[in-house]
Amino acid sequence: MLRPGGAMTNRDWYDDSDYQRAVEQAERMTRVSWKAIAGVTGLLGVAMIAVAVACLVLAVALAYAVAGP
């Protein structure tokens, strides 16, 4: 970082704290994003299974209705 007046100290040459903070934030956001993707994918999978079960139940009900009691 630059000191007031534009002068840099020796410590500033090795100070990567801003970079490390940015890297940690990016990694944290990546983990959150992957969790969101996994959650949405799981919900879509559950929804697809529910639709398949509903279609199967409807098919059985229609077959019963057409065949008669």
C-alpha positions in Angstrom: 0.0 0.0 0.0 1.1 3.5 -0.6 1.7 5.7 2.4 0.5 9.3 2.5 2.7 11.2 0.1 3.2 8.1 -2.2 6.1 6.6 -0.3 6.3 2.8 0.1 7.9 1.1 3.1 9.8 -2.2 2.9 6.9 -4.0 4.6 4.5 -2.8 1.9 6.5 -4.8 -0.7 5.6 -8.0 1.1 2.1 -7.1 2.3 -0.3 -9.4 0.5 -3.1 -9.1 2.9 -5.4 -7.4 0.4 -4.7 -10.1 -2.1 -5.2 -12.9 0.5 -8.5 -11.4 1.6 -9.7 -11.3 -2.0 -8.7 -14.9 -2.6 -10.5 -16.0 0.6 -13.6 -14.1 -0.4 -13.5 -15.6 -3.9 -13.1 -19.1 -2.5 -15.9 -18.6 0.0 -18.2 -17.4 -2.8 -17.2 -20.4 -4.9 -18.2 -22.7 -2.1 -21.5 -20.9 -1.7 -22.2 -21.0 -5.4 -21.5 -24.8 -5.6 -23.8 -25.4 -2.7 -26.6 -23.4 -4.4 -26.0 -25.3 -7.6 -26.2 -28.6 -5.8 -29.3 -27.5 -3.9 -31.2 -26.5 -7.1 -30.1 -29.6 -8.9 -31.4 -31.7 -6.0 -34.7 -29.9 -6.0 -35.1 -30.4 -9.7 -34.4 -34.1 -9.3 -37.0 -34.4 -6.6 -39.5 -32.5 -8.8 -38.8 -34.8 -11.7 -39.4 -37.9 -9.5 -42.6 -36.3 -8.3 -43.8 -35.7 -11.8 -42.9 -39.3 -12.9 -44.8 -40.7 -9.9 -47.8 -38.5 -10.6 -47.8 -39.6 -14.3 -47.6 -43.3 -13.2 -50.5 -42.8 -10.8 -52.6 -41.1 -13.5 -51.8 -43.9 -16.0 -52.9 -46.5 -13.4 -56.1 -44.5 -12.6 -56.9 -44.2 -16.3 -56.3 -47.9 -17.0 -58.6 -48.7 -14.1 -61.3 -46.3 -15.4 -61.1 -47.7 -18.9 -61.0 -51.4 -17.9 -63.9 -50.9 -15.5 -64.5 -52.4 -12.1 
